[in-house]
Structure formats: C-alpha cells, structure tokens
Amino acid sequence: MNGELEFEKPIVELERKLEELKRFSEEKKIDLSEEIAKLEKEIETTREKIFRNLNPWQRTLLARHPRRPYTLDYVGMIMRDFVALAGDRLFGEDEAIVGGLARFEGRTVVVIGHQKGRNTKENLRRNFGMPHPEGYRKAMRLMKLAEKFHFPVITFIDTPGAYPGIGAEERGQAEAIARNLMIMARLKTPIISIVIGEGGSGGALGIGVADRIYMLENAVYYVCTPEACSAILWRDSSKAPQAAQVQGITSLDLERLGVIDGIIPEPLGGAHRDPEKTAQNIKKVLKQAIEELISIPVEELLERRYEKYRKMGKFIETSSFEG
C-alpha cells in the first residue's frame, strides 16, 4: 500500500497475503474460498483493533497521510459549478489557499480552504499547504464578497501552519491573520469550518473563526505541531509522540473542551480508505448546519458567535496566594 504508516503494517502484511492467496487460487484453479474468507475476517478484526484504539500521535500521522483527501477533493465530491477566484488585489496569488463560488444543495456558497499537493512539484506550488499573507487576504476578500451577497461561507482547514518565511513576515503575515480573525468575528453571514486534516496554529485560525466548527474523526487541531512542542519543552523533537499525548489535539479532546461543535466520522482506516463516504458524511453535516444558521437573524447570529468564543475552553479559578 502506498504511503503506509508504521502502525498499519500488520494490516498491510495481511492484505498482501490475501492478494497472494487470491492470485494463487486463480492461477492454479484451486478453490481456496474458505481460507480467503478466514483471512478477510482476520484483516477486518485487525483493522478494527488498531483503528479503534489510536493514540494522539497516530491520529496526527493519519491526519497527514499523503493519500488523505484535500479541500479540492471534497469540493469536487459534494459541490457543483465551482468557480475559483484568485488573488488578493494587493500583492499576488497564493495557491496554498483556494477559494471561490460553488453550488451546494442548490444554494450558492463561498468555499475557502487550505490546499496541499500530492507530489513534490504540487507541494512546491502549494507551499506544502502553508499560506502566505496574500492567501489570507484573498480569503478575506472572498468572505466580504459572501457577506455582500448573503452567501454562507464554508472553510476547510488543513495546514501545518502559516508560512514563517522572511518574505511572508515582511508582507504582514501576523497582521493578515489577525485581520481575518476580526473580520470573521463580525461577518454578517453564516460561517462553517471543518478541520479535514491538520489544524495548525494561527495558520488554521486565519480561516477558522466560525458559527459551527467540526473536525473529521482523525483530524488534529493544535497551537503548534507535536514536533515543535517537544522541541520547546524537552529540546528534543523526537519526543513528539509524548507531546501529542498531553497537548489535547484530537477531535475527542476538543469536543470535550467545547472548542468544536461536533465530530464527523471517517471510514475505518481513515478518510483515504473511502473518500466518497467521508465526503457524504461532511455533506450531511454541512447541509444541516447551513439550514440551521440561515434561519437565524444576522444580529442574533453575531451575538451567538461572540458568546461561543467567550465561553470556549475550561479553566479553574483559585483564590490568590497569601504568604
């Protein structure tokens, strides 16, 4: 299997044996249906055991899987008549963020999302899904367009973080993200965000302030990558699995903390195992969320959005220490 992960190897080995057994049965004209059925059952049991008990680091690796569907894949599967709109009208085009108009369930929407590449050439073009400030300014331009025509905004989040290069900083990376946070907090139209892979730091938040926030089951959402966290805490990036364990980055962690509104299930084995099924799960959630949000008056929508972020997270208050 292309792009197999370490914890998937027991499944891969069994699948390889199954293929060999089927090939042998066909070539030798021998009925091995009973043995094949037993092996198929063993594969299913092994897959169930592994993927029902993933730890945070394994989910992080799954969220980064090279065959995992990206924004444009989902747009193609659940929307029609997508028209891409490019450029920020200030500096240039950033292909790490894609966006435009599309039809979803008979309704015009503005869709925006991070986009990674499938190979080295595509990743260089997409900057490995790490946007420059012009990408966020393009997103802001599309959001203002959505507000003008009362189109719902749908964003797909999948980035390790905003690009930290000198050029990006010189062109106002932090300002571009901060301005998007402000614009989205006040945008007079419904916003729905879905973390489909990695949700990395401000790079994710730059298109992630929304009325409804969902995560795919095996997606992750973090302040910084587990590698960066372990490098900061232990000065050793190899301790990323330990960092992931304590960061609280999985969909289950974030739903429990009230950061997200729901978890969208993935097929057993991850979204890449059945992209169409995953897309239909996303479509179902999007349809329900849009129907609920468009019925809410604008002023009430903005008030609810404000309250949502005021109440987000959990903390404990204690009395001040008196010596």
C-alpha positions in Angstrom: 0.0 0.0 0.0 1.4 3.4 -0.9 2.1 5.7 2.0 1.6 3.1 4.7 2.1 4.1 8.3 4.1 2.1 10.9 1.0 1.1 12.9 -0.7 0.0 9.6 1.9 -2.6 8.8 0.1 -5.6 10.3 -2.9 -4.8 8.1 -0.7 -4.3 5.1 1.0 -7.7 5.6 -2.3 -9.5 5.8 -3.6 -7.7 2.7 -0.5 -8.7 0.8 -1.0 -12.3 1.9 -4.7 -12.1 0.8 -3.7 -10.9 -2.6 -1.1 -13.7 -3.0 -3.7 -16.3 -1.9 -6.3 -15.0 -4.4 -3.6 -14.9 -7.2 -2.5 -18.5 -6.4 -6.2 -19.7 -6.4 -6.8 -18.2 -9.8 -3.6 -19.4 -11.4 -3.8 -23.0 -10.0 -7.6 -23.2 -10.4 -7.9 -24.3 -6.7 -10.9 -23.4 -4.5 -9.4 -21.6 -1.5 -12.6 -19.6 -0.7 -12.6 -20.8 2.9 -9.0 -19.8 3.5 -9.7 -16.4 1.8 -12.7 -15.8 3.9 -10.8 -16.5 7.1 -8.0 -14.1 6.1 -10.5 -11.4 5.2 -12.1 -11.8 8.6 -8.6 -11.6 10.2 -7.9 -8.4 8.3 -11.2 -6.8 9.4 -10.6 -7.8 13.0 -7.0 -6.4 13.0 -8.1 -3.2 11.3 -10.9 -2.8 13.9 -8.5 -3.4 16.8 -5.9 -0.9 15.5 -8.1 1.9 14.4 -10.5 1.9 17.4 -7.5 2.4 19.7 -5.4 5.1 18.0 -3.4 7.4 20.3 -3.0 11.1 19.5 0.3 10.7 17.7 -1.1 8.0 15.5 -4.1 10.3 14.7 -1.6 13.0 13.8 0.2 10.8 11.3 -3.2 9.7 9.9 -4.2 13.4 9.5 -1.1 13.9 7.5 -1.5 10.8 5.4 -0.3 11.5 1.8 -3.5 10.0 0.3 -5.9 11.8 2.6 -8.4 13.9 0.6 -7.8 17.6 0.4 -10.0 20.7 0.0 -10.4 20.5 -3.8 -11.2 16.8 -3.5 -14.1 17.4 -1.2 -15.3 20.4 -3.2 -15.4 18.2 -6.3 -17.4 15.4 -4.5 -20.0 17.5 -2.7 -20.4 20.7 -4.6 -21.1 21.7 -8.2 -20.1 24.5 -10.6 -17.0 25.6 -8.5 -15.5 28.8 -9.9 -12.1 29.6 -8.4 -11.3 33.2 -7.6 -7.6 34.2 -7.4 -5.5 37.0 -6.0 -5.7 39.3 -3.0 -5.8 42.5 -5.1 -2.7 43.7 -3.2 0.3 41.5 -4.0 -0.5 38.3 -5.8 -1.9 34.8 -5.8 -1.2 32.3 -3.1 -2.1 28.7 -4.1 -1.8 27.4 -0.6 -5.3 28.7 -0.1 -8.0 28.0 -2.7 -11.4 29.6 -2.8 -14.3 30.7 -4.9 -18.1 30.3 -5.6 -19.9 26.9 -5.7 -23.3 25.4 -5.6 -24.1 23.3 -2.5 -27.5 21.6 -2.3 -29.0 24.2 -4.7 -27.5 27.1 -2.8 -24.6 29.4 -3.7 -21.8 29.3 -1.2 -18.3 30.7 -0.8 -15.9 27.9 -0.2 -12.3 28.5 1.1 -9.7 26.0 2.1 -6.0 25.1 2.5 -4.7 23.0 -0.3 -1.6 20.7 -0.2 0.0 18.8 -3.1 0.2 15.2 -4.0 3.8 15.2 -5.1 6.9 17.4 -4.8 6.0 19.6 -7.8 2.5 20.2 -6.5 3.7 20.8 -2.9 6.2 23.4 -4.1 3.3 25.1 -6.0 1.1 24.9 -2.9 3.9 25.7 -0.5 3.0 22.4 1.4 -0.3 24.0 2.4 1.4 26.8 4.3 -0.2 30.1 3.3 1.5 33.5 2.8 -0.3 36.7 3.9 -1.8 37.2 0.4 -3.6 33.8 0.9 -5.3 35.1 4.0 -6.1 38.4 2.3 -7.6 36.5 -0.6 -9.7 34.6 1.9 -10.8 37.9 3.5 -11.8 39.3 0.1 -13.9 36.2 -0.6 -15.6 36.5 2.8 -16.5 40.1 2.2 -18.0 39.0 -1.1 -20.0 36.4 0.7 -21.3 39.0 3.2 -22.3 41.4 0.4 -24.5 38.8 -1.3 -25.5 36.8 1.8 -23.8 33.6 0.8 -22.9 31.1 3.6 -19.1 30.6 4.0 -17.6 27.1 4.2 -13.9 26.7 5.1 -11.8 23.5 5.0 -8.8 23.6 7.4 -5.7 21.6 6.6 -2.3 23.2 7.2 0.7 22.6 9.5 0.7 26.4 10.0 1.1 29.7 8.2 4.4 30.1 6.3 7.0 31.6 8.6 9.5 32.8 6.0 11.1 36.3 5.9 9.1 37.4 2.9 5.8 36.4 4.5 6.7 38.3 7.7 7.8 41.3 5.7 4.4 41.4 3.9 2.5 41.3 7.2 1.7 37.6 8.0 0.6 38.3 11.5 -1.5 41.3 10.5 -3.2 39.4 7.8 -4.2 36.6 10.1 -5.3 39.0 12.9 -7.4 41.0 10.5 -9.1 37.8 9.3 -10.0 36.9 12.9 -11.6 40.3 13.3 -13.5 40.2 10.0 -14.8 36.7 10.6 -15.9 37.5 14.2 -18.2 40.2 12.7 -19.0 38.8 9.3 -22.8 39.1 8.7 -23.3 35.7 7.1 -23.1 32.1 8.4 -19.6 30.6 8.6 -18.9 26.8 8.9 -15.4 25.5 9.4 -14.3 21.9 9.1 -10.8 20.6 10.1 -10.2 17.9 7.5 -6.5 17.2 8.3 -4.1 19.3 10.3 -5.3 22.5 12.0 -2.0 24.2 12.8 -1.9 27.4 15.0 -2.8 30.8 13.5 -2.5 29.3 10.0 -5.7 27.4 10.8 -7.4 30.2 12.7 -7.0 32.6 9.8 -9.9 30.9 8.2 -11.3 29.2 11.2 -13.5 31.6 13.2 -17.0 30.2 12.6 -20.5 29.7 13.9 -20.0 26.0 13.6 -16.6 24.2 13.9 -16.4 20.5 13.1 -13.5 18.1 12.8 -13.1 14.8 10.9 -12.6 12.0 13.3 -8.9 11.6 12.7 -8.1 15.3 12.2 -5.9 17.2 14.7 -6.1 20.8 15.8 -3.1 22.4 17.7 -1.4 25.5 18.8 1.9 24.1 17.5 2.9 20.7 16.0 3.8 17.9 18.4 7.4 18.1 17.0 7.6 21.9 17.8 6.0 21.3 21.2 8.5 18.6 22.2 11.4 20.7 20.9 10.3 23.6 23.1 9.5 21.5 26.2 12.3 18.9 26.1 14.6 20.3 23.4 14.1 17.0 21.6 11.7 16.8 18.6 11.8 13.0 18.8 9.5 13.2 21.8 6.7 14.3 19.5 4.5 11.3 20.5 4.7 12.3 24.2 3.9 15.9 23.3 0.8 14.8 21.3 -0.4 12.8 24.2 -0.5 15.8 26.5 -1.5 18.6 24.1 -5.2 17.7 23.7 -5.2 17.9 19.9 -7.7 15.1 18.9 -11.3 15.6 17.9 -12.4 13.8 21.1 -10.3 16.2 23.3 -11.5 19.3 21.6 -15.2 18.3 21.6 -14.9 17.6 25.3 -13.3 21.1 25.8 -16.1 22.8 23.8 -13.7 24.0 21.1 -15.5 22.2 18.3 -19.2 21.6 17.8 -19.1 18.0 16.5 -17.0 15.2 15.1 -17.6 13.9 11.5 -17.0 10.1 11.3 -14.4 8.6 8.9 -14.4 5.1 7.4 -12.5 2.6 9.4 -8.8 3.1 8.4 -9.1 6.8 7.7 -10.7 9.2 5.1 -8.3 8.0 2.4 -9.8 4.5 2.6 -13.1 5.7 1.3 -13.0 9.4 0.3 -16.6 9.3 -1.2 -18.1 8.1 2.1 -16.2 10.7 4.1 -17.4 13.4 1.6 -21.0 12.3 2.1 -20.6 12.5 5.9 -19.3 16.0 5.5 -22.1 16.9 3.2 -24.7 15.7 5.7 -23.3 17.9 8.5 -22.9 20.9 6.2 -26.5 20.7 5.0 -27.9 20.6 8.5 -25.6 23.4 9.8 -26.5 25.7 6.9 -30.2 25.1 7.2 -30.0 26.0 10.9 -27.8 29.0 10.6 -29.6 30.8 7.7 -32.8 30.9 9.7 -31.1 32.9 12.4 -31.4 36.8 12.1 -28.0 38.4 11.5 -27.7 40.3 14.8 -28.6 37.2 16.7 -26.1 35.2 14.7 -23.3 37.6 15.6 -24.3 37.6 19.2 -24.2 33.8 19.3 -20.8 33.8 17.6 -19.5 36.2 20.2 -20.8 34.2 23.1 -19.5 31.0 21.6 -15.9 32.2 21.7 -16.4 33.9 25.1 -17.3 30.5 26.6 -14.8 28.4 24.8 -12.4 26.3 26.8 -12.3 25.4 30.5 -10.3 26.8 33.4 -10.2 26.8 37.2 -10.3 29.9 39.3 -8.5 29.8 42.7 -8.0 32.4 45.4 -4.8 34.4 45.3 -1.9 33.1 47.5 -1.4 34.9 50.7 2.0 34.5 52.3 
